[in-house]
Amino acid sequence: MLFRLVDLHFRYRAAPAPIFQRLTLDLAPGLTLVRGPSGGGKSTLLKLLAGYLTPQAGIVLTRHGRPPDREFIRREAGFVFQQFNLLPATTLRRNLELAGLIAGIEPAPLAAAIAEWLGRLRISPCADSPVERLSGGQVQRAALARALAKAPALLLLDEPTSGLDDESTGIIADVILGWTAAGRSAVVSTHDPRFAAALAGAAAASINVPA
């Protein structure tokens, strides 16, 4: 078990109706695709899994049998949400360094990981550029590189290919496939048919929201 959701109820304060009512769901290790229309609750589900949102009723359990806590967030999970939140007024490389240091990664393996992910995501030439100079597509790939640099056991990715061209979509799909093929897990929300096609043939579970 990667996550277990039991009788989950969540509603935003100003919303006229709940996003989830009595949702019970098990997520297995490996690759899980979360599908559904815009506004259907995909991003909310990922934030509940990450511990960024707290349900009004029910519970989210990680593989450790407890709700996601600060240690889980800091060390085990890498997140890319639709607000990429790169640290301004510093370089792409420094953004990745800070993410890894906060997660407790030693400097030498962190430097190797940064070089690897910048290369695999094809943004190495931007490593020492201020993040304000990156294109939109580069920012998106940079956010994924930052999540990967901390060597998490799990990735939580919210629409990682939204707005990207076909080449960048393929790059991100290849990275995620390689990540999960190595025995690690990723929960990815998407309604991008190109991304789904790039993952065709991969062993992936699929869930739909609203459930």
ChimeraX attribute file (.defattr): number of C-alpha atoms within 10 A of each C-alpha:
attribute: neighborCount
match mode: 1-to-1
recipient: residues
	/A:1	13
	/A:2	17
	/A:3	20
	/A:4	19
	/A:5	20
	/A:6	16
	/A:7	15
	/A:8	20
	/A:9	19
	/A:10	21
	/A:11	17
	/A:12	13
	/A:13	8
	/A:14	6
	/A:15	8
	/A:16	8
	/A:17	11
	/A:18	12
	/A:19	21
	/A:20	20
	/A:21	16
	/A:22	13
	/A:23	16
	/A:24	16
	/A:25	15
	/A:26	13
	/A:27	18
	/A:28	16
	/A:29	19
	/A:30	20
	/A:31	25
	/A:32	20
	/A:33	19
	/A:34	23
	/A:35	22
	/A:36	17
	/A:37	12
	/A:38	11
	/A:39	11
	/A:40	16
	/A:41	21
	/A:42	24
	/A:43	21
	/A:44	19
	/A:45	20
	/A:46	22
	/A:47	17
	/A:48	19
	/A:49	22
	/A:50	23
	/A:51	19
	/A:52	13
	/A:53	14
	/A:54	19
	/A:55	16
	/A:56	11
	/A:57	14
	/A:58	16
	/A:59	18
	/A:60	24
	/A:61	18
	/A:62	19
	/A:63	14
	/A:64	11
	/A:65	12
	/A:66	13
	/A:67	20
	/A:68	22
	/A:69	12
	/A:70	12
	/A:71	10
	/A:72	20
	/A:73	16
	/A:74	16
	/A:75	19
	/A:76	16
	/A:77	23
	/A:78	27
	/A:79	23
	/A:80	24
	/A:81	18
	/A:82	15
	/A:83	9
	/A:84	14
	/A:85	11
	/A:86	18
	/A:87	15
	/A:88	11
	/A:89	9
	/A:90	14
	/A:91	20
	/A:92	29
	/A:93	22
	/A:94	18
	/A:95	22
	/A:96	28
	/A:97	21
	/A:98	17
	/A:99	21
	/A:100	27
	/A:101	14
	/A:102	11
	/A:103	21
	/A:104	14
	/A:105	19
	/A:106	10
	/A:107	12
	/A:108	8
	/A:109	14
	/A:110	21
	/A:111	16
	/A:112	11
	/A:113	22
	/A:114	23
	/A:115	17
	/A:116	16
	/A:117	22
	/A:118	24
	/A:119	14
	/A:120	16
	/A:121	18
	/A:122	15
	/A:123	19
	/A:124	18
	/A:125	9
	/A:126	17
	/A:127	20
	/A:128	12
	/A:129	15
	/A:130	17
	/A:131	22
	/A:132	15
	/A:133	12
	/A:134	17
	/A:135	10
	/A:136	12
	/A:137	16
	/A:138	19
	/A:139	19
	/A:140	24
	/A:141	27
	/A:142	29
	/A:143	23
	/A:144	27
	/A:145	28
	/A:146	27
	/A:147	23
	/A:148	27
	/A:149	28
	/A:150	27
	/A:151	21
	/A:152	20
	/A:153	17
	/A:154	24
	/A:155	25
	/A:156	24
	/A:157	24
	/A:158	23
	/A:159	20
	/A:160	23
	/A:161	25
	/A:162	15
	/A:163	13
	/A:164	16
	/A:165	11
	/A:166	11
	/A:167	9
	/A:168	18
	/A:169	20
	/A:170	18
	/A:171	16
	/A:172	21
	/A:173	20
	/A:174	16
	/A:175	17
	/A:176	20
	/A:177	18
	/A:178	12
	/A:179	19
	/A:180	21
	/A:181	14
	/A:182	9
	/A:183	11
	/A:184	17
	/A:185	22
	/A:186	24
	/A:187	25
	/A:188	22
	/A:189	27
	/A:190	23
	/A:191	17
	/A:192	15
	/A:193	9
	/A:194	16
	/A:195	20
	/A:196	15
	/A:197	11
	/A:198	16
	/A:199	17
	/A:200	10
	/A:201	8
	/A:202	12
	/A:203	12
	/A:204	17
	/A:205	14
	/A:206	13
	/A:207	15
	/A:208	14
	/A:209	17
	/A:210	16
	/A:211	14
